Amino acid sequence: MKIDTILQGDCIKKMAQMPSYSIDMIFADPPYFMQTSGCLNRGDGTRFLGVDESWDKFKDMQEYDTFCKNWLSQCQRLLKPNGTIWVIGSMQNIYRLGYLMQEMGFWILNEVIWTKPNAPPNFTGTRFQNRHETLLWCSPKKGSPYTFNYKTLKALNGDKQASSVWDIPICLGPERLKGADGKKLHATQKPEKLLYQIILTSTKPEDLILDPFMGSGTTGAVAKKLGRHYLGIEREAKYVKAAQKRIQSVSCQMDDFAQLTFDQKPPKILFTHLLKKGYVKVGQYLYTPQHKKARILESGQLKCGAKIGSIHQLAAQLQNKSAANGWFFWHILTQNGYQPIDILRRKI
Ligand SMILES: C[S@@+](CC[C@H](N)C(=O)[O-])C[C@H]1O[C@@H](n2cnc3c(N)ncnc32)[C@H](O)[C@@H]1O
């Protein structure tokens, strides 16, 4: 199976040709079946371009449900036993998708609410402004193991446990692909930040991500940036072409988040090892989170005022605790500011 590519065609047919248990994660942003008709104008009379595309048309609910059952069952077959699927939808389709998925044996791990601070208003003032979409994160069956990069997401969230409400602006400005007429190329291009959060949550570097409704290529672009592989399927040739061009122009940027550094088990290393290898020196200062200094002694112990002890003992003493983890308490001063000495042992 060729990866890091976009296949043009119907996703049900294309997925049927792929081997079972070959995919680590799926992101599916299917047609919503909006059932809209007519034009919608803004307050100033200009036309609002919502979703009124041929790919979003179905005869009735029954046809839509059959379509969804078919692509979902292919996804369930393709997922590795420890893989997961994210399905995104609006009020028009998310309840049908959730019902079908539960009927098929998928197990919902989380429902995530994507709130949009810059969503368009309800132009007619006849209902609430629609300011969110819903994502269902599921494993193929109850009890399957799955990847959840808890610590990476916590670090990304300012060291607070990440929640199921994500506030992310809709895609505007230079990120939004434009057609030759200067108008948005794709009606439902998702913001890269949404895919960034999804991919960091549930994949590891080198994992293979499938997007059966690739559209403008958001999933492929973010997967490539984060050092993951992708496989996209898209029916419309013009979107395939635009997505290929978009993905070609991005490069991989493997920072601590992409590498999931925060979720990796810390290596078993003694502080004296850092000293022997020259990562720290005798006489050098380490700093507490409040920037109080301690000097490194020849023995590998630290001295702070009259107190002497190992990195852990002194960290505990200074915090009036019975025990503490010195790797995160003590900091070195770098070009990027104060950093915990944990980064030094990870370098070794
Ligand atoms: C909601 S959009 C996905 C947008 C995408 N997530 C992005 O960020 O650009 C759905 C896409 O699925 C495509 N599509 C609809 N039915 C399809 C099918 N049966 N097989 C493959 N693609 C399909 C449409 O052409 C459309 O581009």
The ligand as an SDF file (V2000), in Angstrom:
LIG
                    3D

 27 29  0  0  0  0  0  0  0  0999 V2000
  -16.2990   18.1220    4.9430 C   0  0  0  0  0  0  0  0  0  0  0  0
  -15.2230   18.0360    3.5900 S   0  0  0  0  0  0  0  0  0  0  0  0
  -13.6360   17.6810    4.2910 C   0  0  0  0  0  0  0  0  0  0  0  0
  -12.7900   18.9110    4.4800 C   0  0  0  0  0  0  0  0  0  0  0  0
  -11.3730   18.6440    4.9880 C   0  0  0  0  0  0  0  0  0  0  0  0
  -11.3660   18.1060    6.3200 N   0  0  0  0  0  0  0  0  0  0  0  0
  -10.4890   19.8910    4.9160 C   0  0  0  0  0  0  0  0  0  0  0  0
   -9.9310   20.3190    5.9580 O   0  0  0  0  0  0  0  0  0  0  0  0
  -10.3780   20.4490    3.8510 O   0  0  0  0  0  0  0  0  0  0  0  0
  -15.6960   16.5430    2.8590 C   0  0  0  0  0  0  0  0  0  0  0  0
  -14.9220   16.1640    1.6030 C   0  0  0  0  0  0  0  0  0  0  0  0
  -15.2420   14.8330    1.2530 O   0  0  0  0  0  0  0  0  0  0  0  0
  -15.3060   14.7030   -0.1550 C   0  0  0  0  0  0  0  0  0  0  0  0
  -16.1730   13.5360   -0.4030 N   0  0  0  0  0  0  0  0  0  0  0  0
  -17.5180   13.4630   -0.3130 C   0  0  0  0  0  0  0  0  0  0  0  0
  -17.9500   12.2090   -0.5570 N   0  0  0  0  0  0  0  0  0  0  0  0
  -16.8500   11.4680   -0.7890 C   0  0  0  0  0  0  0  0  0  0  0  0
  -16.6280   10.1040   -1.0780 C   0  0  0  0  0  0  0  0  0  0  0  0
  -17.6390    9.2320   -1.1810 N   0  0  0  0  0  0  0  0  0  0  0  0
  -15.3580    9.6780   -1.2240 N   0  0  0  0  0  0  0  0  0  0  0  0
  -14.3090   10.5300   -1.1230 C   0  0  0  0  0  0  0  0  0  0  0  0
  -14.4640   11.8490   -0.8690 N   0  0  0  0  0  0  0  0  0  0  0  0
  -15.7070   12.3080   -0.6900 C   0  0  0  0  0  0  0  0  0  0  0  0
  -15.8590   16.0220   -0.6230 C   0  0  0  0  0  0  0  0  0  0  0  0
  -15.4870   16.2790   -1.9600 O   0  0  0  0  0  0  0  0  0  0  0  0
  -15.2350   17.0010    0.3820 C   0  0  0  0  0  0  0  0  0  0  0  0
  -14.0520   17.5600   -0.1280 O   0  0  0  0  0  0  0  0  0  0  0  0
  1  2  1  0
  2  3  1  0
  2 10  1  0
  3  4  1  0
  4  5  1  0
  5  6  1  0
  5  7  1  0
  7  8  2  0
  7  9  1  0
 10 11  1  0
 11 12  1  0
 11 26  1  0
 12 13  1  0
 13 14  1  0
 13 24  1  0
 14 15  1  0
 14 23  1  0
 15 16  2  0
 16 17  1  0
 17 18  1  0
 17 23  2  0
 18 19  1  0
 18 20  2  0
 20 21  1  0
 21 22  2  0
 22 23  1  0
 24 25  1  0
 24 26  1  0
 26 27  1  0
M  CHG  2   2   1   9  -1
M  END
$$$$
